[in-house]
Amino acid sequence: MATKKPAKAAPKATKTKEIAQAAPAQKVKAARADKFGKADLVEFISDKTGLIKKRAGDAVDAALESMVDALKAGGSVGLPGLGTLSVVETKARQGVRPGTTEKITIPAGKKVRLKIASPLKAELK
């Protein structure tokens, strides 16, 4: 009679694996429905164009880098259907420190402004 070897117990799943198995991509997207981030943009571009995610990610990185460079140079960036990004100068102004009534001077600086495109504005009404 041959003796049977006892069956090995299945290895315990790590928490990371349990979370990955318990939360498919659809559930993760639903949890972040209020924010469309870079990873979502890469996945969307990959799905629409047939590019692999690596190449779609490289394309997104290149586009964002060129936009930042244009804004740093003082130019503006037009995004058809979305709007125009531009850099505007802000003046120095008086403010109040939160939690106290101390008056402070907020120095002049620069901000990025988004002027929303008319078609998008109309759709959001």
DSSP file (Angstrom, degrees, kcal/mol; ACC not computed):
  #  RESIDUE AA STRUCTURE BP1 BP2  ACC     N-H-->O    O-->H-N    N-H-->O    O-->H-N    TCO  KAPPA ALPHA  PHI   PSI    X-CA   Y-CA   Z-CA
    1    1 A M              0   0    0      0, 0.0     2,-0.4     0, 0.0     0, 0.0   0.000 360.0 360.0 360.0 129.3    0.0    0.0    0.0
    2    2 A A        -     0   0    0      1,-0.0     2,-0.4     0, 0.0     0, 0.0  -0.677 360.0-129.2 -86.9 140.4    1.3    3.4   -1.0
    3    3 A T        -     0   0    0     -2,-0.4     2,-0.3     1,-0.0    -1,-0.0  -0.718  19.9-127.9 -90.0 139.3    0.9    6.1    1.5
    4    4 A K        -     0   0    0     -2,-0.4     3,-0.0     1,-0.0    -1,-0.0  -0.655  18.2-124.6 -85.9 138.5   -0.7    9.3    0.3
    5    5 A K        -     0   0    0     -2,-0.3     2,-0.1     1,-0.1     3,-0.1  -0.604  34.7-104.9 -78.0 141.4    1.1   12.5    0.9
    6    6 A P        -     0   0    0      0, 0.0     2,-0.1     0, 0.0    -1,-0.1  -0.411  40.7-104.4 -66.2 142.1   -1.1   15.0    2.7
    7    7 A A        -     0   0    0      1,-0.1     2,-0.2    -2,-0.1     3,-0.0  -0.414  36.6-113.1 -67.1 138.1   -2.4   17.8    0.5
    8    8 A K        -     0   0    0     -2,-0.1     2,-0.2     1,-0.1    -1,-0.1  -0.481  31.0-113.4 -72.9 142.0   -0.6   21.1    0.9
    9    9 A A        -     0   0    0     -2,-0.2    -1,-0.1     1,-0.1     3,-0.1  -0.486  36.8-101.6 -72.2 144.6   -2.7   23.8    2.4
   10   10 A A        -     0   0    0     -2,-0.2    -1,-0.1     1,-0.1     3,-0.1  -0.437  44.0-104.4 -65.9 137.6   -3.3   26.7    0.0
   11   11 A P        -     0   0    0      0, 0.0     2,-0.2     0, 0.0    -1,-0.1  -0.339  39.1-104.1 -64.2 145.5   -1.1   29.6    0.7
   12   12 A K        -     0   0    0      1,-0.1     2,-0.2    -3,-0.1    -3,-0.0  -0.469  36.3-117.8 -70.6 138.8   -2.8   32.5    2.5
   13   13 A A        -     0   0    0     -2,-0.2    -1,-0.1     1,-0.1     2,-0.1  -0.526  25.9-121.6 -76.8 141.8   -3.5   35.4    0.2
   14   14 A T     >  -     0   0    0     -2,-0.2     4,-2.4     1,-0.1     5,-0.2  -0.383  26.2-107.9 -76.5 163.1   -1.9   38.7    1.1
   15   15 A K  H  > S+     0   0    0      1,-0.2     4,-2.5     2,-0.2     5,-0.2   0.877 119.5  55.4 -59.9 -37.7   -4.0   41.7    1.7
   16   16 A T  H  > S+     0   0    0      1,-0.2     4,-2.4     2,-0.2    -1,-0.2   0.922 109.4  45.6 -62.0 -44.8   -3.0   43.2   -1.6
   17   17 A K  H  > S+     0   0    0      2,-0.2     4,-2.5     1,-0.2     5,-0.2   0.899 111.9  52.4 -65.6 -40.0   -4.1   40.2   -3.5
   18   18 A E  H  X S+     0   0    0     -4,-2.4     4,-2.5     1,-0.2    -2,-0.2   0.916 111.5  46.3 -62.0 -42.8   -7.4   40.0   -1.6
   19   19 A I  H  X S+     0   0    0     -4,-2.5     4,-2.4     2,-0.2    -2,-0.2   0.915 112.3  50.5 -66.1 -42.9   -8.1   43.7   -2.3
   20   20 A A  H  < S+     0   0    0     -4,-2.4    -1,-0.2     1,-0.2    -2,-0.2   0.891 115.8  42.2 -62.7 -39.4   -7.2   43.2   -6.0
   21   21 A Q  H  < S+     0   0    0     -4,-2.5    -2,-0.2     1,-0.2    -1,-0.2   0.862 117.1  46.9 -75.8 -34.9   -9.5   40.2   -6.3
   22   22 A A  H  < S+     0   0    0     -4,-2.5    -2,-0.2     1,-0.2    -1,-0.2   0.786 113.6  49.0 -77.7 -27.5  -12.3   41.7   -4.2
   23   23 A A  S  < S-     0   0    0     -4,-2.4    -1,-0.2    -5,-0.2     5,-0.1  -0.775  75.1-165.4-118.6  88.1  -12.3   45.1   -6.1
   24   24 A P    >>  -     0   0    0      0, 0.0     4,-1.8     0, 0.0     3,-0.8  -0.177  41.5 -95.1 -63.7 167.3  -12.4   44.7   -9.8
   25   25 A A  H 3> S+     0   0    0      1,-0.3     4,-2.5     2,-0.2     5,-0.2   0.820 123.5  59.2 -55.9 -35.1  -11.5   47.7  -11.9
   26   26 A Q  H 3> S+     0   0    0      1,-0.2     4,-1.9     2,-0.2    -1,-0.3   0.894 106.2  47.1 -64.2 -39.4  -15.2   48.7  -12.4
   27   27 A K  H <> S+     0   0    0     -3,-0.8     4,-1.7     2,-0.2    -1,-0.2   0.879 111.2  51.5 -69.7 -36.9  -15.7   49.0   -8.6
   28   28 A V  H  X S+     0   0    0     -4,-1.8     4,-1.1     1,-0.2    -2,-0.2   0.917 110.1  49.5 -65.4 -42.4  -12.5   51.1   -8.2
   29   29 A K  H  < S+     0   0    0     -4,-2.5     3,-0.4     1,-0.2    -1,-0.2   0.892 108.3  53.9 -62.5 -39.1  -13.7   53.4  -11.0
   30   30 A A  H >< S+     0   0    0     -4,-1.9     3,-1.2     1,-0.2    -1,-0.2   0.864 105.1  53.6 -64.4 -34.7  -17.1   53.7   -9.3
   31   31 A A  H 3< S+     0   0    0     -4,-1.7     3,-0.2     1,-0.3    -1,-0.2   0.791 115.4  40.5 -69.7 -26.5  -15.4   54.8   -6.1
   32   32 A R  T >< S+     0   0    0     -4,-1.1     3,-1.9    -3,-0.4    -1,-0.3  -0.041  75.2 126.5-109.6  30.3  -13.5   57.5   -8.0
   33   33 A A  T <   +     0   0    0     -3,-1.2    -1,-0.2     1,-0.3    -2,-0.1   0.745  69.3  58.4 -62.1 -23.5  -16.4   58.6  -10.2
   34   34 A D  T 3  S+     0   0    0     -3,-0.2     2,-0.4    -4,-0.1    -1,-0.3   0.546 105.0  54.4 -85.3  -5.7  -16.0   62.2   -9.1
   35   35 A K    <   -     0   0    0     -3,-1.9     2,-0.7     2,-0.0    -1,-0.1  -0.991  60.2-163.1-133.8 129.0  -12.4   62.5  -10.3
   36   36 A F        -     0   0    0     -2,-0.4     2,-0.1     4,-0.0    -3,-0.1  -0.903  29.2-179.3-109.1 101.4  -10.9   61.8  -13.7
   37   37 A G     >  -     0   0    0     -2,-0.7     4,-2.2     1,-0.0     5,-0.2  -0.194  43.7 -86.5 -97.1-174.2   -7.2   61.4  -13.2
   38   38 A K  H  > S+     0   0    0      1,-0.2     4,-2.8     2,-0.2     5,-0.2   0.897 125.3  53.1 -61.3 -42.9   -4.2   60.7  -15.3
   39   39 A A  H  > S+     0   0    0      1,-0.2     4,-2.3     2,-0.2    -1,-0.2   0.888 109.6  49.5 -61.9 -38.1   -4.5   56.9  -15.1
   40   40 A D  H  > S+     0   0    0      2,-0.2     4,-2.5     1,-0.2    -1,-0.2   0.897 110.9  49.8 -66.2 -39.9   -8.1   57.2  -16.3
   41   41 A L  H  X S+     0   0    0     -4,-2.2     4,-2.6     2,-0.2     5,-0.2   0.912 110.3  49.9 -64.4 -43.2   -7.0   59.4  -19.2
   42   42 A V  H  X S+     0   0    0     -4,-2.8     4,-2.5     1,-0.2    -2,-0.2   0.924 112.7  47.0 -61.5 -44.8   -4.3   56.9  -20.2
   43   43 A E  H  X S+     0   0    0     -4,-2.3     4,-2.5     2,-0.2    -2,-0.2   0.904 111.9  50.6 -64.6 -41.1   -6.9   54.1  -20.1
   44   44 A F  H  X S+     0   0    0     -4,-2.5     4,-2.5     2,-0.2    -2,-0.2   0.931 112.7  45.6 -62.1 -46.7   -9.4   56.1  -22.1
   45   45 A I  H  X S+     0   0    0     -4,-2.6     4,-2.5     1,-0.2     6,-0.5   0.899 112.2  52.2 -63.8 -40.8   -6.8   56.9  -24.8
   46   46 A S  H  X S+     0   0    0     -4,-2.5     4,-1.9    -5,-0.2    -2,-0.2   0.922 112.7  44.7 -60.7 -44.9   -5.6   53.3  -24.8
   47   47 A D  H  < S+     0   0    0     -4,-2.5    -2,-0.2     1,-0.2    -1,-0.2   0.906 116.5  45.3 -66.1 -42.9   -9.2   52.1  -25.3
   48   48 A K  H  < S+     0   0    0     -4,-2.5    -2,-0.2    -5,-0.2    -1,-0.2   0.855 124.7  30.0 -71.7 -36.0  -10.1   54.7  -28.0
   49   49 A T  H  < S-     0   0    0     -4,-2.5    -2,-0.2    -5,-0.2    -1,-0.2   0.638  98.4-122.1-102.3 -15.8   -6.9   54.4  -30.1
   50   50 A G     <  +     0   0    0     -4,-1.9    -4,-0.1    -5,-0.3    -3,-0.1   0.512  62.8 143.6  84.2   3.9   -5.8   50.8  -29.6
   51   51 A L        -     0   0    0     -6,-0.5    -1,-0.3    -5,-0.2    -2,-0.1  -0.430  58.3-106.2 -72.0 151.1   -2.5   51.9  -28.2
   52   52 A I     >  -     0   0    0      1,-0.1     4,-2.4    -2,-0.1     3,-0.3  -0.454  34.7-108.9 -71.3 156.1   -0.9   49.9  -25.4
   53   53 A K  H  > S+     0   0    0      1,-0.2     4,-2.6     2,-0.2     5,-0.2   0.821 116.9  58.3 -59.6 -33.2   -1.1   51.7  -22.0
   54   54 A K  H  > S+     0   0    0      2,-0.2     4,-2.1     1,-0.2    -1,-0.2   0.941 110.7  41.5 -61.9 -47.4    2.6   52.3  -22.0
   55   55 A R  H  > S+     0   0    0     -3,-0.3     4,-2.2     2,-0.2    -2,-0.2   0.882 114.4  51.5 -69.3 -38.3    2.5   54.3  -25.3
   56   56 A A  H  X S+     0   0    0     -4,-2.4     4,-2.2     2,-0.2    -1,-0.2   0.895 110.2  50.4 -63.9 -38.8   -0.7   56.0  -24.3
   57   57 A G  H  X S+     0   0    0     -4,-2.6     4,-2.6    -5,-0.2    -2,-0.2   0.893 109.2  50.7 -64.6 -40.7    0.9   57.0  -21.0
   58   58 A D  H  X S+     0   0    0     -4,-2.1     4,-2.4     2,-0.2    -2,-0.2   0.891 110.0  50.5 -63.2 -39.6    4.0   58.4  -22.9
   59   59 A A  H  X S+     0   0    0     -4,-2.2     4,-2.3     2,-0.2    -2,-0.2   0.909 111.1  47.7 -65.6 -42.5    1.6   60.4  -25.1
   60   60 A V  H  X S+     0   0    0     -4,-2.2     4,-2.7     2,-0.2     5,-0.2   0.924 112.0  50.3 -63.6 -44.5   -0.2   61.9  -22.1
   61   61 A D  H  X S+     0   0    0     -4,-2.6     4,-2.5     1,-0.2    -2,-0.2   0.918 111.4  48.1 -59.6 -44.4    3.1   62.7  -20.4
   62   62 A A  H  X S+     0   0    0     -4,-2.4     4,-2.2     2,-0.2    -1,-0.2   0.906 112.7  48.4 -63.7 -42.4    4.4   64.4  -23.6
   63   63 A A  H  X S+     0   0    0     -4,-2.3     4,-2.0     2,-0.2    -2,-0.2   0.931 113.9  45.6 -64.6 -46.0    1.2   66.4  -24.0
   64   64 A L  H  X S+     0   0    0     -4,-2.7     4,-2.5     1,-0.2    -2,-0.2   0.899 112.0  52.2 -64.7 -40.2    1.2   67.6  -20.4
   65   65 A E  H  X S+     0   0    0     -4,-2.5     4,-2.4    -5,-0.2    -1,-0.2   0.903 109.4  49.0 -62.6 -41.8    4.9   68.4  -20.5
   66   66 A S  H  X S+     0   0    0     -4,-2.2     4,-2.0     2,-0.2    -1,-0.2   0.872 111.0  50.8 -67.3 -35.8    4.4   70.6  -23.6
   67   67 A M  H  X S+     0   0    0     -4,-2.0     4,-2.3     2,-0.2    -2,-0.2   0.924 110.9  47.8 -65.4 -44.8    1.4   72.4  -21.9
   68   68 A V  H  X S+     0   0    0     -4,-2.5     4,-2.6     1,-0.2    -2,-0.2   0.913 111.3  51.1 -62.6 -42.8    3.5   73.1  -18.8
   69   69 A D  H  X S+     0   0    0     -4,-2.4     4,-1.7     1,-0.2    -1,-0.2   0.902 110.0  49.7 -61.4 -41.5    6.4   74.4  -20.9
   70   70 A A  H  <>S+     0   0    0     -4,-2.0     5,-2.4     2,-0.2    -1,-0.2   0.903 112.4  47.3 -64.7 -41.1    4.1   76.7  -22.9
   71   71 A L  H ><5S+     0   0    0     -4,-2.3     3,-1.4     1,-0.2    -2,-0.2   0.891 109.7  53.0 -68.0 -39.3    2.6   78.1  -19.6
   72   72 A K  H 3<5S+     0   0    0     -4,-2.6    -1,-0.2     1,-0.3    -2,-0.2   0.847 105.4  55.4 -62.8 -33.2    6.0   78.6  -18.1
   73   73 A A  T 3<5S-     0   0    0     -4,-1.7    -1,-0.3    -5,-0.2    -2,-0.2   0.476 123.9-106.4 -78.9  -1.8    7.0   80.6  -21.2
   74   74 A G  T < 5S+     0   0    0     -3,-1.4    -3,-0.2     1,-0.2    13,-0.2   0.511  80.7 122.6  91.5   4.9    4.0   82.9  -20.6
   75   75 A G      < -     0   0    0     -5,-2.4    12,-0.5    -6,-0.2     2,-0.3  -0.099  57.7-114.9 -85.6-171.6    1.9   81.5  -23.5
   76   76 A S  E     -A   86   0A   0     10,-0.2     2,-0.5    -3,-0.1    10,-0.2  -0.877  13.6-138.7-124.9 161.2   -1.5   80.0  -23.4
   77   77 A V  E     -A   85   0A   0      8,-2.8     8,-3.0    -2,-0.3     2,-0.5  -0.975  11.4-153.6-124.9 117.8   -2.8   76.5  -24.2
   78   78 A G  E     -A   84   0A   0     -2,-0.5     6,-0.2     6,-0.2    -2,-0.0  -0.805   7.1-170.3 -93.1 126.6   -6.0   76.0  -26.2
   79   79 A L  E >>  -A   83   0A   0      4,-3.4     3,-2.6    -2,-0.5     4,-2.5  -0.906  27.4-127.4-115.9 100.1   -7.8   72.8  -25.5
   80   80 A P  T 34 S+     0   0    0      0, 0.0     4,-0.0     0, 0.0    -2,-0.0  -0.168  91.1   8.7 -53.3 130.9  -10.6   72.5  -28.1
   81   81 A G  T 34 S+     0   0    0      1,-0.1    35,-0.0    35,-0.0    39,-0.0   0.259 130.0  58.5  84.0 -13.1  -14.0   71.8  -26.6
   82   82 A L  T <4 S-     0   0    0     -3,-2.6    35,-1.9     1,-0.3     2,-0.3   0.778 102.0-106.4-112.0 -54.6  -12.6   72.4  -23.0
   83   83 A G  E  <  -AB  79 116A   0     -4,-2.5    -4,-3.4    33,-0.3     2,-0.4  -0.981  34.1 -62.4 154.8-164.3  -11.1   75.9  -22.9
   84   84 A T  E     -AB  78 115A   0     31,-2.2    31,-2.6    -2,-0.3     2,-0.4  -0.982  32.5-151.2-125.7 128.0   -7.9   77.9  -22.8
   85   85 A L  E     +AB  77 114A   0     -8,-3.0    -8,-2.8    -2,-0.4     2,-0.3  -0.807  26.9 163.3 -93.5 135.5   -5.3   77.8  -20.0
   86   86 A S  E     -AB  76 113A   0     27,-2.2    27,-3.6    -2,-0.4     2,-0.5  -0.977  37.2-114.5-148.0 161.0   -3.3   81.0  -19.5
   87   87 A V  E     - B   0 112A   0    -12,-0.5     2,-0.4    -2,-0.3    25,-0.2  -0.845  31.7-171.2 -98.9 130.3   -1.0   82.5  -16.8
   88   88 A V  E     - B   0 111A   0     23,-2.7    23,-2.5    -2,-0.5     2,-0.3  -0.948  21.1-123.5-122.4 144.4   -2.3   85.7  -15.1
   89   89 A E  E     - B   0 110A   0     -2,-0.4     2,-0.4    21,-0.2    21,-0.3  -0.623  22.8-151.7 -81.2 140.2   -0.4   88.0  -12.7
   90   90 A T  E     - B   0 109A   0     19,-3.1    19,-1.2    -2,-0.3     2,-0.2  -0.892  13.0-126.9-110.7 147.4   -2.0   88.6   -9.3
   91   91 A K        -     0   0    0     -2,-0.4     2,-0.1    17,-0.2    15,-0.0  -0.510  31.2 -96.3 -86.6 157.5   -1.4   91.8   -7.3
   92   92 A A        +     0   0    0     -2,-0.2     2,-0.3    16,-0.1    -1,-0.1  -0.484  54.5 175.8 -66.9 145.0   -0.2   91.9   -3.7
   93   93 A R  E     -C  106   0B   0     13,-2.2    13,-3.5    -2,-0.1     2,-0.3  -0.960  32.0-100.8-149.7 165.0   -3.1   92.2   -1.4
   94   94 A Q  E     +C  105   0B   0     -2,-0.3     2,-0.3    11,-0.2    11,-0.2  -0.676  42.7 168.4 -89.2 143.1   -4.0   92.2    2.3
   95   95 A G  E     -C  104   0B   0      9,-3.0     9,-2.7    -2,-0.3     2,-0.4  -0.859  32.2-114.0-142.1 177.9   -5.4   89.1    4.0
   96   96 A V  E     -C  103   0B   0     -2,-0.3     7,-0.2     7,-0.2     5,-0.1  -0.980  30.9-118.5-121.2 130.1   -6.2   87.8    7.4
   97   97 A R    >   -     0   0    0      5,-2.8     3,-1.7    -2,-0.4     5,-0.3  -0.486  39.0-109.6 -66.2 128.0   -4.2   84.8    8.9
   98   98 A P  T 3  S+     0   0    0      0, 0.0     3,-0.1     0, 0.0    -1,-0.1  -0.310 101.4  21.4 -59.6 138.7   -6.7   82.0    9.5
   99   99 A G  T 3  S+     0   0    0      1,-0.2     2,-0.3    -3,-0.1    -2,-0.1   0.203 123.8  54.1  89.3 -16.3   -7.3   81.3   13.2
  100  100 A T  S <  S-     0   0    0     -3,-1.7    -1,-0.2     2,-0.1    -4,-0.0  -0.801  81.9-121.7-134.2 178.1   -6.2   84.8   14.2
  101  101 A T        +     0   0    0     -2,-0.3     2,-0.2    -3,-0.1    -2,-0.0   0.180  63.2 137.3-106.5  16.5   -7.1   88.3   13.3
  102  102 A E        -     0   0    0     -5,-0.3    -5,-2.8     1,-0.1     2,-0.3  -0.443  52.2-132.0 -67.8 129.3   -3.6   89.1   12.3
  103  103 A K  E     -C   96   0B   0     -7,-0.2     2,-0.3    -2,-0.2    -7,-0.2  -0.657  30.2-178.8 -81.5 135.5   -3.4   91.1    9.0
  104  104 A I  E     -C   95   0B   0     -9,-2.7    -9,-3.0    -2,-0.3     2,-0.6  -0.924  27.4-122.3-131.5 158.2   -0.9   89.8    6.5
  105  105 A T  E     -C   94   0B   0     -2,-0.3   -11,-0.2   -11,-0.2   -13,-0.0  -0.905  19.3-150.3-101.7 122.5    0.3   90.8    3.1
  106  106 A I  E     -C   93   0B   0    -13,-3.5   -13,-2.2    -2,-0.6     3,-0.1  -0.826  25.8-126.6 -90.7 120.7   -0.2   88.2    0.4
  107  107 A P        -     0   0    0      0, 0.0    -1,-0.0     0, 0.0   -17,-0.0  -0.171  24.8 -94.4 -69.8 160.3    2.6   88.8   -2.2
  108  108 A A        +     0   0    0    -16,-0.1     2,-0.3     1,-0.1   -17,-0.2  -0.322  59.9 144.7 -65.1 154.9    2.0   89.2   -5.9
  109  109 A G  E     -B   90   0A   0    -19,-1.2   -19,-3.1    -3,-0.1     2,-0.4  -0.848  43.0 -82.9-165.3-159.3    2.3   86.0   -7.9
  110  110 A K  E     -B   89   0A   0     -2,-0.3     2,-0.3   -21,-0.3   -21,-0.2  -0.964  30.4-172.2-130.6 146.6    1.0   84.1  -10.9
  111  111 A K  E     -B   88   0A   0    -23,-2.5   -23,-2.7    -2,-0.4     2,-0.5  -0.938  26.5-119.6-132.1 156.3   -2.0   81.8  -11.3
  112  112 A V  E     -B   87   0A   0     -2,-0.3     2,-0.4   -25,-0.2   -25,-0.2  -0.871  32.3-160.6 -95.7 129.0   -3.2   79.5  -14.1
  113  113 A R  E     -B   86   0A   0    -27,-3.6   -27,-2.2    -2,-0.5     2,-0.6  -0.886   8.2-153.3-112.8 140.5   -6.6   80.5  -15.4
  114  114 A L  E     -B   85   0A   0     -2,-0.4     2,-0.7   -29,-0.2   -29,-0.2  -0.960   2.7-164.1-114.1 116.7   -9.0   78.4  -17.3
  115  115 A K  E     -B   84   0A   0    -31,-2.6   -31,-2.2    -2,-0.6     2,-0.1  -0.898  26.7-131.3 -97.5 112.9  -11.4   80.1  -19.6
  116  116 A I  E     -B   83   0A   0     -2,-0.7   -33,-0.3   -33,-0.2   -34,-0.1  -0.388  20.2-110.5 -71.6 138.3  -14.1   77.5  -20.4
  117  117 A A     >  -     0   0    0    -35,-1.9     4,-2.4   -38,-0.2     3,-0.2  -0.350  24.4-119.8 -65.9 145.1  -15.1   77.0  -24.0
  118  118 A S  H  > S+     0   0    0      1,-0.2     4,-2.5     2,-0.2     5,-0.2   0.887 110.4  52.9 -56.3 -45.8  -18.6   78.2  -25.0
  119  119 A P  H  > S+     0   0    0      0, 0.0     4,-1.8     0, 0.0    -1,-0.2   0.902 112.3  45.7 -61.1 -38.2  -19.8   74.8  -26.1
  120  120 A L  H  > S+     0   0    0      2,-0.2     4,-1.8    -3,-0.2    -2,-0.2   0.912 110.8  53.1 -68.7 -41.1  -18.8   73.2  -22.8
  121  121 A K  H  X S+     0   0    0     -4,-2.4     4,-0.6     1,-0.2    -1,-0.2   0.911 109.6  49.3 -58.2 -43.1  -20.3   76.1  -20.9
  122  122 A A  H >< S+     0   0    0     -4,-2.5     3,-0.6     1,-0.2    -1,-0.2   0.869 109.9  50.9 -65.0 -37.7  -23.6   75.5  -22.7
  123  123 A E  H 3< S+     0   0    0     -4,-1.8    -1,-0.2     1,-0.2    -2,-0.2   0.794 105.8  56.0 -70.7 -28.3  -23.6   71.8  -22.0
  124  124 A L  H 3<        0   0    0     -4,-1.8    -1,-0.2     1,-0.2    -2,-0.2   0.614 360.0 360.0 -81.2 -12.1  -23.0   72.4  -18.3
  125  125 A K    <<        0   0    0     -4,-0.6    -1,-0.2    -3,-0.6    -2,-0.1   0.496 360.0 360.0 -71.8 360.0  -26.1   74.6  -17.9
